[in-house]
Amino acid sequence: MRVNVNSIRQMKSRGDKVVMLTCYDYSTARILDEAGIPLLLVGDSLGMVMLGYESTIPVTMEEMLHHAKAVTRGVKSAMVVADMPFMTYQVSKKEALRNAARFVQEAGAQAVKLEGGANIAETIKKITENGIPVMGHLGLTPQYINQLGGYRIQGKTSDSAVKLYRDALAVENAGAFALVLETVPAPLAGFISRKLTIPTIGIGAGAGCDGQVQVINDMLGSFTDFVPKHARRYTNLAEITSQAVKTYQQEVCSGLFPGEENSFCMDQAVFEEFVRQAE
Ligand code: KIV
């Protein structure tokens, strides 16, 4: 059965951790889905790890839809959440609803994610009231990077921690079914997780969150520009890929590849007839 908002809520009430990974393409979606990952996030981090942008700001609706469609084609059980890109939900509630609907209707996602707190609470309400589940995102919200002044920890002072907590309550009250907390001190994230009824999903927010999310390219070691402090590498795909392509190159150059098993044969008589006609 397909994971849905109710199953995610039940995970928190049962005390089961909510596991989420970012995903941007069909092949990876199949692997993650078959491995039993319940939540796949088509994050706008694809701007950096897939498209080579410097931040998530340039990512467009069309780029997000393109990747979201590929992911949903590969998924049978997981819930697919799509990030709404910068400035696609801030201008008006009407525009936000229209754009959120595109992810569900055109791309087949089950939910959308929006960055922000009290400032977007009315927008979250509008989208959820119209049948589209919303995941919130607070703390280090990369779409606000120019306002935040850099990728740094959020909620370190008591004033900013209070604001973050109030924003979390606003997101929950607006109807969000889960909340990402990014780069927030662990004690603050733990406090918020205990106070909210919806699950918190942390990234750089400590073990007290109800779940965790990682950017898949960070945990697989395929994104090599930098390794964020919150990431743990479970393998080194960059190294493995590099070795594999070098071996391929050597085998092509030495004639070891392709082998008989990679080639297609032809009836000898047909080939001889072909040669006779061709010459
Ligand atoms: O875009 C993204 O990948 C995200 C996660 C880091 C939560 O928002």
py3Dmol code that shows the C-alpha trace and the ligand (Angstrom):
import py3Dmol

protein = """\
ATOM      1  CA  MET A   1       0.000   0.000   0.000  1.00  0.00           C
ATOM      2  CA  ARG A   2       1.121   3.523  -0.764  1.00  0.00           C
ATOM      3  CA  VAL A   3       2.587   5.505   2.156  1.00  0.00           C
ATOM      4  CA  ASN A   4       0.334   8.482   2.900  1.00  0.00           C
ATOM      5  CA  VAL A   5      -0.117  11.313   5.408  1.00  0.00           C
ATOM      6  CA  ASN A   6      -1.815   8.980   7.874  1.00  0.00           C
ATOM      7  CA  SER A   7       0.979   6.407   7.793  1.00  0.00           C
ATOM      8  CA  ILE A   8       3.519   9.186   8.346  1.00  0.00           C
ATOM      9  CA  ARG A   9       1.555  10.552  11.321  1.00  0.00           C
ATOM     10  CA  GLN A  10       1.231   7.021  12.760  1.00  0.00           C
ATOM     11  CA  MET A  11       5.004   6.574  12.610  1.00  0.00           C
ATOM     12  CA  LYS A  12       5.351   9.401  15.119  1.00  0.00           C
ATOM     13  CA  SER A  13       2.641   8.057  17.429  1.00  0.00           C
ATOM     14  CA  ARG A  14       4.238   4.573  17.339  1.00  0.00           C
ATOM     15  CA  GLY A  15       7.688   6.050  17.971  1.00  0.00           C
ATOM     16  CA  ASP A  16       9.003   4.764  14.616  1.00  0.00           C
ATOM     17  CA  LYS A  17      11.576   6.983  12.917  1.00  0.00           C
ATOM     18  CA  VAL A  18      10.496   8.637   9.671  1.00  0.00           C
ATOM     19  CA  VAL A  19      13.156   8.069   7.017  1.00  0.00           C
ATOM     20  CA  MET A  20      13.327  10.363   4.019  1.00  0.00           C
ATOM     21  CA  LEU A  21      15.879  10.676   1.201  1.00  0.00           C
ATOM     22  CA  THR A  22      16.061  13.072  -1.688  1.00  0.00           C
ATOM     23  CA  CYS A  23      15.592  11.525  -5.108  1.00  0.00           C
ATOM     24  CA  TYR A  24      15.761  13.088  -8.551  1.00  0.00           C
ATOM     25  CA  ASP A  25      15.532  10.329 -11.154  1.00  0.00           C
ATOM     26  CA  TYR A  26      13.690   7.132 -12.155  1.00  0.00           C
ATOM     27  CA  SER A  27      16.469   4.568 -11.560  1.00  0.00           C
ATOM     28  CA  THR A  28      17.266   5.825  -8.069  1.00  0.00           C
ATOM     29  CA  ALA A  29      13.560   6.066  -7.247  1.00  0.00           C
ATOM     30  CA  ARG A  30      13.146   2.353  -8.053  1.00  0.00           C
ATOM     31  CA  ILE A  31      16.079   1.418  -5.821  1.00  0.00           C
ATOM     32  CA  LEU A  32      14.904   3.548  -2.883  1.00  0.00           C
ATOM     33  CA  ASP A  33      11.294   2.418  -3.212  1.00  0.00           C
ATOM     34  CA  GLU A  34      12.250  -1.256  -3.371  1.00  0.00           C
ATOM     35  CA  ALA A  35      14.545  -0.739  -0.367  1.00  0.00           C
ATOM     36  CA  GLY A  36      11.501   0.409   1.600  1.00  0.00           C
ATOM     37  CA  ILE A  37      12.299   4.113   2.057  1.00  0.00           C
ATOM     38  CA  PRO A  38       8.849   5.554   2.868  1.00  0.00           C
ATOM     39  CA  LEU A  39       9.390   9.199   1.882  1.00  0.00           C
ATOM     40  CA  LEU A  40      11.172  10.463  -1.232  1.00  0.00           C
ATOM     41  CA  LEU A  41      11.793  14.177  -1.544  1.00  0.00           C
ATOM     42  CA  VAL A  42      12.312  15.672  -4.970  1.00  0.00           C
ATOM     43  CA  GLY A  43      14.268  18.478  -3.336  1.00  0.00           C
ATOM     44  CA  ASP A  44      15.209  21.706  -5.041  1.00  0.00           C
ATOM     45  CA  SER A  45      18.730  20.700  -3.950  1.00  0.00           C
ATOM     46  CA  LEU A  46      18.652  19.114  -7.424  1.00  0.00           C
ATOM     47  CA  GLY A  47      19.634  22.591  -8.589  1.00  0.00           C
ATOM     48  CA  MET A  48      23.054  21.995  -7.054  1.00  0.00           C
ATOM     49  CA  VAL A  49      23.605  18.241  -7.224  1.00  0.00           C
ATOM     50  CA  MET A  50      21.919  17.549 -10.579  1.00  0.00           C
ATOM     51  CA  LEU A  51      22.110  20.840 -12.479  1.00  0.00           C
ATOM     52  CA  GLY A  52      25.282  22.444 -11.125  1.00  0.00           C
ATOM     53  CA  TYR A  53      23.727  25.733  -9.918  1.00  0.00           C
ATOM     54  CA  GLU A  54      25.369  27.501  -6.990  1.00  0.00           C
ATOM     55  CA  SER A  55      22.176  27.570  -4.952  1.00  0.00           C
ATOM     56  CA  THR A  56      18.527  26.490  -5.107  1.00  0.00           C
ATOM     57  CA  ILE A  57      17.361  29.983  -6.109  1.00  0.00           C
ATOM     58  CA  PRO A  58      17.522  29.513  -9.927  1.00  0.00           C
ATOM     59  CA  VAL A  59      15.501  26.258  -9.920  1.00  0.00           C
ATOM     60  CA  THR A  60      12.294  26.564 -11.958  1.00  0.00           C
ATOM     61  CA  MET A  61       8.889  24.875 -11.877  1.00  0.00           C
ATOM     62  CA  GLU A  62       9.636  23.145 -15.178  1.00  0.00           C
ATOM     63  CA  GLU A  63      12.918  21.692 -13.869  1.00  0.00           C
ATOM     64  CA  MET A  64      11.218  20.458 -10.687  1.00  0.00           C
ATOM     65  CA  LEU A  65       8.329  18.938 -12.635  1.00  0.00           C
ATOM     66  CA  HIS A  66      10.718  17.189 -15.033  1.00  0.00           C
ATOM     67  CA  HIS A  67      12.518  15.440 -12.147  1.00  0.00           C
ATOM     68  CA  ALA A  68       9.359  14.828 -10.095  1.00  0.00           C
ATOM     69  CA  LYS A  69       7.772  13.026 -13.063  1.00  0.00           C
ATOM     70  CA  ALA A  70      10.831  10.781 -13.415  1.00  0.00           C
ATOM     71  CA  VAL A  71      10.753   9.908  -9.700  1.00  0.00           C
ATOM     72  CA  THR A  72       7.033   9.107  -9.527  1.00  0.00           C
ATOM     73  CA  ARG A  73       7.398   6.776 -12.544  1.00  0.00           C
ATOM     74  CA  GLY A  74       9.822   4.687 -10.480  1.00  0.00           C
ATOM     75  CA  VAL A  75       7.781   4.480  -7.271  1.00  0.00           C
ATOM     76  CA  LYS A  76       5.102   2.042  -6.162  1.00  0.00           C
ATOM     77  CA  SER A  77       4.969   2.414  -2.362  1.00  0.00           C
ATOM     78  CA  ALA A  78       6.787   5.522  -1.186  1.00  0.00           C
ATOM     79  CA  MET A  79       5.163   8.923  -0.752  1.00  0.00           C
ATOM     80  CA  VAL A  80       6.740  11.438  -3.124  1.00  0.00           C
ATOM     81  CA  VAL A  81       7.068  15.012  -1.874  1.00  0.00           C
ATOM     82  CA  ALA A  82       8.105  17.737  -4.320  1.00  0.00           C
ATOM     83  CA  ASP A  83       9.804  20.973  -3.329  1.00  0.00           C
ATOM     84  CA  MET A  84       8.071  24.110  -4.524  1.00  0.00           C
ATOM     85  CA  PRO A  85      10.820  26.284  -6.001  1.00  0.00           C
ATOM     86  CA  PHE A  86      11.715  29.828  -5.002  1.00  0.00           C
ATOM     87  CA  MET A  87       8.979  32.396  -5.737  1.00  0.00           C
ATOM     88  CA  THR A  88       6.395  29.865  -6.895  1.00  0.00           C
ATOM     89  CA  TYR A  89       4.335  30.130  -3.675  1.00  0.00           C
ATOM     90  CA  GLN A  90       5.205  33.553  -2.248  1.00  0.00           C
ATOM     91  CA  VAL A  91       3.520  35.955  -4.683  1.00  0.00           C
ATOM     92  CA  SER A  92      -0.090  34.967  -3.978  1.00  0.00           C
ATOM     93  CA  LYS A  93      -2.023  32.085  -2.431  1.00  0.00           C
ATOM     94  CA  LYS A  94      -3.796  31.543  -5.728  1.00  0.00           C
ATOM     95  CA  GLU A  95      -0.524  31.148  -7.633  1.00  0.00           C
ATOM     96  CA  ALA A  96       0.821  28.885  -4.859  1.00  0.00           C
ATOM     97  CA  LEU A  97      -2.211  26.606  -5.103  1.00  0.00           C
ATOM     98  CA  ARG A  98      -1.981  26.448  -8.891  1.00  0.00           C
ATOM     99  CA  ASN A  99       1.709  25.542  -8.768  1.00  0.00           C
ATOM    100  CA  ALA A 100       1.213  22.999  -5.962  1.00  0.00           C
ATOM    101  CA  ALA A 101      -1.545  21.379  -8.014  1.00  0.00           C
ATOM    102  CA  ARG A 102       0.828  20.937 -10.970  1.00  0.00           C
ATOM    103  CA  PHE A 103       3.058  18.684  -8.842  1.00  0.00           C
ATOM    104  CA  VAL A 104       0.118  16.463  -7.951  1.00  0.00           C
ATOM    105  CA  GLN A 105      -1.754  16.559 -11.256  1.00  0.00           C
ATOM    106  CA  GLU A 106       1.083  16.615 -13.816  1.00  0.00           C
ATOM    107  CA  ALA A 107       3.921  14.920 -11.925  1.00  0.00           C
ATOM    108  CA  GLY A 108       1.968  12.473  -9.748  1.00  0.00           C
ATOM    109  CA  ALA A 109       3.537  13.627  -6.449  1.00  0.00           C
ATOM    110  CA  GLN A 110       1.536  13.110  -3.259  1.00  0.00           C
ATOM    111  CA  ALA A 111       2.649  16.255  -1.403  1.00  0.00           C
ATOM    112  CA  VAL A 112       4.634  19.487  -1.712  1.00  0.00           C
ATOM    113  CA  LYS A 113       7.212  21.117   0.560  1.00  0.00           C
ATOM    114  CA  LEU A 114       7.386  24.853   1.258  1.00  0.00           C
ATOM    115  CA  GLU A 115      10.054  26.810   3.140  1.00  0.00           C
ATOM    116  CA  GLY A 116       8.922  29.284   5.799  1.00  0.00           C
ATOM    117  CA  GLY A 117       6.900  29.741   8.983  1.00  0.00           C
ATOM    118  CA  ALA A 118       4.201  32.192  10.041  1.00  0.00           C
ATOM    119  CA  ASN A 119       4.883  34.214   6.874  1.00  0.00           C
ATOM    120  CA  ILE A 120       3.496  31.390   4.701  1.00  0.00           C
ATOM    121  CA  ALA A 121       0.983  29.877   7.140  1.00  0.00           C
ATOM    122  CA  GLU A 122      -2.004  31.175   5.153  1.00  0.00           C
ATOM    123  CA  THR A 123      -0.544  29.653   1.977  1.00  0.00           C
ATOM    124  CA  ILE A 124      -0.065  26.261   3.659  1.00  0.00           C
ATOM    125  CA  LYS A 125      -3.687  26.465   4.837  1.00  0.00           C
ATOM    126  CA  LYS A 126      -4.937  27.258   1.341  1.00  0.00           C
ATOM    127  CA  ILE A 127      -3.016  24.362  -0.253  1.00  0.00           C
ATOM    128  CA  THR A 128      -3.942  21.758   2.390  1.00  0.00           C
ATOM    129  CA  GLU A 129      -7.607  22.831   2.433  1.00  0.00           C
ATOM    130  CA  ASN A 130      -7.676  22.064  -1.274  1.00  0.00           C
ATOM    131  CA  GLY A 131      -6.480  18.510  -0.811  1.00  0.00           C
ATOM    132  CA  ILE A 132      -2.714  18.788  -1.281  1.00  0.00           C
ATOM    133  CA  PRO A 133      -0.630  17.702   1.729  1.00  0.00           C
ATOM    134  CA  VAL A 134       2.133  20.128   2.709  1.00  0.00           C
ATOM    135  CA  MET A 135       5.452  19.444   4.392  1.00  0.00           C
ATOM    136  CA  GLY A 136       6.955  22.501   6.113  1.00  0.00           C
ATOM    137  CA  HIS A 137      10.647  23.435   6.212  1.00  0.00           C
ATOM    138  CA  LEU A 138      12.251  25.660   8.885  1.00  0.00           C
ATOM    139  CA  GLY A 139      15.694  26.526  10.223  1.00  0.00           C
ATOM    140  CA  LEU A 140      18.262  26.902   7.476  1.00  0.00           C
ATOM    141  CA  THR A 141      15.894  27.486   4.586  1.00  0.00           C
ATOM    142  CA  PRO A 142      18.130  27.659   1.489  1.00  0.00           C
ATOM    143  CA  GLN A 143      15.625  29.721  -0.515  1.00  0.00           C
ATOM    144  CA  TYR A 144      16.133  32.547   2.046  1.00  0.00           C
ATOM    145  CA  ILE A 145      19.930  32.382   1.745  1.00  0.00           C
ATOM    146  CA  ASN A 146      20.368  35.981   0.645  1.00  0.00           C
ATOM    147  CA  GLN A 147      18.344  37.145   3.649  1.00  0.00           C
ATOM    148  CA  LEU A 148      20.047  34.738   6.085  1.00  0.00           C
ATOM    149  CA  GLY A 149      23.485  35.859   4.878  1.00  0.00           C
ATOM    150  CA  GLY A 150      24.940  32.368   4.466  1.00  0.00           C
ATOM    151  CA  TYR A 151      24.467  28.665   5.152  1.00  0.00           C
ATOM    152  CA  ARG A 152      24.719  28.872   8.922  1.00  0.00           C
ATOM    153  CA  ILE A 153      23.015  27.328  11.910  1.00  0.00           C
ATOM    154  CA  GLN A 154      19.653  28.885  12.834  1.00  0.00           C
ATOM    155  CA  GLY A 155      18.024  29.365  16.262  1.00  0.00           C
ATOM    156  CA  LYS A 156      21.218  29.773  18.290  1.00  0.00           C
ATOM    157  CA  THR A 157      20.045  32.818  20.270  1.00  0.00           C
ATOM    158  CA  SER A 158      17.037  32.573  22.591  1.00  0.00           C
ATOM    159  CA  ASP A 159      15.128  35.141  20.499  1.00  0.00           C
ATOM    160  CA  SER A 160      15.708  33.301  17.242  1.00  0.00           C
ATOM    161  CA  ALA A 161      14.927  29.966  18.944  1.00  0.00           C
ATOM    162  CA  VAL A 162      11.577  31.359  20.170  1.00  0.00           C
ATOM    163  CA  LYS A 163      10.806  32.625  16.664  1.00  0.00           C
ATOM    164  CA  LEU A 164      11.665  29.214  15.179  1.00  0.00           C
ATOM    165  CA  TYR A 165       9.443  27.456  17.732  1.00  0.00           C
ATOM    166  CA  ARG A 166       6.537  29.833  17.011  1.00  0.00           C
ATOM    167  CA  ASP A 167       7.024  29.322  13.285  1.00  0.00           C
ATOM    168  CA  ALA A 168       6.900  25.547  13.815  1.00  0.00           C
ATOM    169  CA  LEU A 169       3.591  25.895  15.681  1.00  0.00           C
ATOM    170  CA  ALA A 170       2.265  28.139  12.893  1.00  0.00           C
ATOM    171  CA  VAL A 171       3.193  25.540  10.262  1.00  0.00           C
ATOM    172  CA  GLU A 172       1.521  22.765  12.258  1.00  0.00           C
ATOM    173  CA  ASN A 173      -1.610  24.857  12.909  1.00  0.00           C
ATOM    174  CA  ALA A 174      -1.825  25.716   9.212  1.00  0.00           C
ATOM    175  CA  GLY A 175      -2.267  22.007   8.456  1.00  0.00           C
ATOM    176  CA  ALA A 176       1.197  20.704   7.472  1.00  0.00           C
ATOM    177  CA  PHE A 177       1.593  16.943   7.965  1.00  0.00           C
ATOM    178  CA  ALA A 178       5.351  17.016   8.719  1.00  0.00           C
ATOM    179  CA  LEU A 179       8.114  19.548   9.193  1.00  0.00           C
ATOM    180  CA  VAL A 180      11.747  19.522   8.038  1.00  0.00           C
ATOM    181  CA  LEU A 181      14.149  21.147  10.523  1.00  0.00           C
ATOM    182  CA  GLU A 182      17.452  22.004   8.857  1.00  0.00           C
ATOM    183  CA  THR A 183      20.666  22.998  10.653  1.00  0.00           C
ATOM    184  CA  VAL A 184      19.118  23.774  14.021  1.00  0.00           C
ATOM    185  CA  PRO A 185      20.757  23.080  17.434  1.00  0.00           C
ATOM    186  CA  ALA A 186      19.852  19.559  18.576  1.00  0.00           C
ATOM    187  CA  PRO A 187      18.270  20.610  21.918  1.00  0.00           C
ATOM    188  CA  LEU A 188      15.983  23.101  20.151  1.00  0.00           C
ATOM    189  CA  ALA A 189      14.978  20.581  17.468  1.00  0.00           C
ATOM    190  CA  GLY A 190      14.316  17.987  20.204  1.00  0.00           C
ATOM    191  CA  PHE A 191      12.126  20.477  22.118  1.00  0.00           C
ATOM    192  CA  ILE A 192      10.129  21.352  18.988  1.00  0.00           C
ATOM    193  CA  SER A 193       9.754  17.638  18.141  1.00  0.00           C
ATOM    194  CA  ARG A 194       8.310  16.902  21.564  1.00  0.00           C
ATOM    195  CA  LYS A 195       5.882  19.857  21.384  1.00  0.00           C
ATOM    196  CA  LEU A 196       4.529  19.227  17.886  1.00  0.00           C
ATOM    197  CA  THR A 197       2.034  16.498  17.081  1.00  0.00           C
ATOM    198  CA  ILE A 198       3.270  16.235  13.482  1.00  0.00           C
ATOM    199  CA  PRO A 199       6.633  14.515  12.857  1.00  0.00           C
ATOM    200  CA  THR A 200       9.765  16.590  12.519  1.00  0.00           C
ATOM    201  CA  ILE A 201      12.328  15.394   9.989  1.00  0.00           C
ATOM    202  CA  GLY A 202      15.808  16.642  10.762  1.00  0.00           C
ATOM    203  CA  ILE A 203      18.836  17.388   8.647  1.00  0.00           C
ATOM    204  CA  GLY A 204      21.614  18.684  10.845  1.00  0.00           C
ATOM    205  CA  ALA A 205      19.094  18.941  13.703  1.00  0.00           C
ATOM    206  CA  GLY A 206      20.175  16.066  15.945  1.00  0.00           C
ATOM    207  CA  ALA A 207      18.770  12.696  16.943  1.00  0.00           C
ATOM    208  CA  GLY A 208      15.793  14.127  18.837  1.00  0.00           C
ATOM    209  CA  CYS A 209      13.811  14.663  15.622  1.00  0.00           C
ATOM    210  CA  ASP A 210      11.093  12.187  14.688  1.00  0.00           C
ATOM    211  CA  GLY A 211      12.899  11.353  11.471  1.00  0.00           C
ATOM    212  CA  GLN A 212      15.902  12.183   9.317  1.00  0.00           C
ATOM    213  CA  VAL A 213      16.460  13.290   5.738  1.00  0.00           C
ATOM    214  CA  GLN A 214      19.680  13.284   3.743  1.00  0.00           C
ATOM    215  CA  VAL A 215      20.562  14.460   0.274  1.00  0.00           C
ATOM    216  CA  ILE A 216      21.168  11.142  -1.512  1.00  0.00           C
ATOM    217  CA  ASN A 217      24.264  12.406  -3.351  1.00  0.00           C
ATOM    218  CA  ASP A 218      25.859  13.380  -0.003  1.00  0.00           C
ATOM    219  CA  MET A 219      25.254   9.991   1.615  1.00  0.00           C
ATOM    220  CA  LEU A 220      26.385   8.073  -1.474  1.00  0.00           C
ATOM    221  CA  GLY A 221      29.428  10.303  -1.958  1.00  0.00           C
ATOM    222  CA  SER A 222      28.600  11.190  -5.558  1.00  0.00           C
ATOM    223  CA  PHE A 223      28.511  14.978  -4.975  1.00  0.00           C
ATOM    224  CA  THR A 224      32.082  16.061  -4.397  1.00  0.00           C
ATOM    225  CA  ASP A 225      31.946  19.885  -4.394  1.00  0.00           C
ATOM    226  CA  PHE A 226      31.673  19.888  -0.575  1.00  0.00           C
ATOM    227  CA  VAL A 227      30.494  17.602   2.240  1.00  0.00           C
ATOM    228  CA  PRO A 228      28.051  19.306   4.628  1.00  0.00           C
ATOM    229  CA  LYS A 229      28.683  18.707   8.349  1.00  0.00           C
ATOM    230  CA  HIS A 230      25.259  17.093   8.701  1.00  0.00           C
ATOM    231  CA  ALA A 231      25.999  14.464   6.045  1.00  0.00           C
ATOM    232  CA  ARG A 232      27.393  10.994   6.660  1.00  0.00           C
ATOM    233  CA  ARG A 233      28.890   9.147   3.700  1.00  0.00           C
ATOM    234  CA  TYR A 234      27.728   5.541   3.534  1.00  0.00           C
ATOM    235  CA  THR A 235      29.748   4.810   0.431  1.00  0.00           C
ATOM    236  CA  ASN A 236      32.007   6.623  -2.010  1.00  0.00           C
ATOM    237  CA  LEU A 237      30.219   6.512  -5.328  1.00  0.00           C
ATOM    238  CA  ALA A 238      32.526   9.119  -6.863  1.00  0.00           C
ATOM    239  CA  GLU A 239      35.517   6.832  -6.258  1.00  0.00           C
ATOM    240  CA  ILE A 240      33.646   3.689  -7.332  1.00  0.00           C
ATOM    241  CA  THR A 241      32.382   5.409 -10.509  1.00  0.00           C
ATOM    242  CA  SER A 242      35.811   6.801 -11.321  1.00  0.00           C
ATOM    243  CA  GLN A 243      37.394   3.338 -10.968  1.00  0.00           C
ATOM    244  CA  ALA A 244      34.678   1.747 -13.104  1.00  0.00           C
ATOM    245  CA  VAL A 245      34.970   4.255 -15.965  1.00  0.00           C
ATOM    246  CA  LYS A 246      38.778   3.968 -15.949  1.00  0.00           C
ATOM    247  CA  THR A 247      38.512   0.179 -16.216  1.00  0.00           C
ATOM    248  CA  TYR A 248      35.994   0.591 -19.056  1.00  0.00           C
ATOM    249  CA  GLN A 249      38.372   2.935 -20.872  1.00  0.00           C
ATOM    250  CA  GLN A 250      41.293   0.508 -20.456  1.00  0.00           C
ATOM    251  CA  GLU A 251      39.198  -2.413 -21.702  1.00  0.00           C
ATOM    252  CA  VAL A 252      37.962  -0.493 -24.762  1.00  0.00           C
ATOM    253  CA  CYS A 253      41.503   0.587 -25.610  1.00  0.00           C
ATOM    254  CA  SER A 254      42.955  -2.905 -25.109  1.00  0.00           C
ATOM    255  CA  GLY A 255      40.120  -4.635 -27.002  1.00  0.00           C
ATOM    256  CA  LEU A 256      38.831  -6.504 -23.928  1.00  0.00           C
ATOM    257  CA  PHE A 257      35.466  -4.786 -24.301  1.00  0.00           C
ATOM    258  CA  PRO A 258      33.072  -5.608 -25.890  1.00  0.00           C
ATOM    259  CA  GLY A 259      33.292  -9.367 -25.342  1.00  0.00           C
ATOM    260  CA  GLU A 260      31.413 -12.125 -27.184  1.00  0.00           C
ATOM    261  CA  GLU A 261      28.633 -11.841 -24.605  1.00  0.00           C
ATOM    262  CA  ASN A 262      28.087  -8.179 -25.517  1.00  0.00           C
ATOM    263  CA  SER A 263      27.964  -8.786 -29.268  1.00  0.00           C
ATOM    264  CA  PHE A 264      25.317 -10.059 -31.681  1.00  0.00           C
ATOM    265  CA  CYS A 265      26.074 -12.802 -34.167  1.00  0.00           C
ATOM    266  CA  MET A 266      24.808 -13.304 -37.708  1.00  0.00           C
ATOM    267  CA  ASP A 267      24.169 -16.401 -39.786  1.00  0.00           C
ATOM    268  CA  GLN A 268      27.476 -17.165 -41.570  1.00  0.00           C
ATOM    269  CA  ALA A 269      25.765 -17.831 -44.933  1.00  0.00           C
ATOM    270  CA  VAL A 270      23.854 -14.536 -44.726  1.00  0.00           C
ATOM    271  CA  PHE A 271      27.056 -12.689 -43.927  1.00  0.00           C
ATOM    272  CA  GLU A 272      28.928 -14.315 -46.838  1.00  0.00           C
ATOM    273  CA  GLU A 273      26.063 -13.377 -49.167  1.00  0.00           C
ATOM    274  CA  PHE A 274      26.203  -9.820 -47.833  1.00  0.00           C
ATOM    275  CA  VAL A 275      29.973  -9.646 -48.471  1.00  0.00           C
ATOM    276  CA  ARG A 276      29.484 -11.002 -51.997  1.00  0.00           C
ATOM    277  CA  GLN A 277      26.859  -8.317 -52.740  1.00  0.00           C
ATOM    278  CA  ALA A 278      28.777  -5.508 -51.074  1.00  0.00           C
ATOM    279  CA  GLU A 279      32.116  -6.086 -52.830  1.00  0.00           C
TER     280      GLU A 279
END
"""
ligand_1 = """\
8
KIV
O 16.038 20.437 -1.290
C 16.319 19.580 -0.438
O 16.991 18.584 -0.709
C 15.822 19.783 0.915
C 16.344 18.880 1.972
C 17.721 19.250 2.339
C 15.454 18.834 3.151
O 15.051 20.651 1.141
"""
view = py3Dmol.view(width=600, height=400)
view.addModel(protein, "pdb")
view.setStyle({"model": 0}, {"cartoon": {"style": "trace"}})
view.addModel(ligand_1, "xyz")
view.setStyle({"model": 1}, {"stick": {}})
view.zoomTo()
view.show()
